[in-house]
Amino acid sequence: MTVGVDLAGVVDVTGLLGTLTVNGGTPGEIIAGDIHVITVLAGYGNKVLQVIEGGIERQIQANPVNGDAMPGTVHFAFVYDSQTAADPQLAIQITDTNPAARSYNLALVVANSATAKFNLALVDSYLNGKTGISNISLQGDLLNHLSAPELHSPPA
């Protein structure tokens, strides 16, 4: 399934959501029994992604250190791969057209499970530019390899 603009509502799939590509951002919610791959080309905001897969909620959060809303100059292109391994993993590329040093934190969050993981495979910046990230936290593992979907889709 391809969404040509922002995914601002709710996508609710009882079974398998095989492939979802969003050309804009994902301020909405994605709910599915199982997910293979989600690719987002221009994510933005404080809640960059909210996915509920098999009852487990995972989020990508970007939170300015001053508590404000994320500036419109920051965009995230990413691949959420839940097909390759037991735990979903993320490859993310950040574009900030007006970066300020240590201005926001990036978090991969599992909201409703003490044991589920949300792994990070890649953090990259567009054209090796500055990102403004202060801290990165994740409820999962930091991986040393990309999956096939991450290699063959933006941002990898």
Salt bridges, closest charged atoms under 4 A:
ASP141 OD2 - LYS117 NZ 2.86
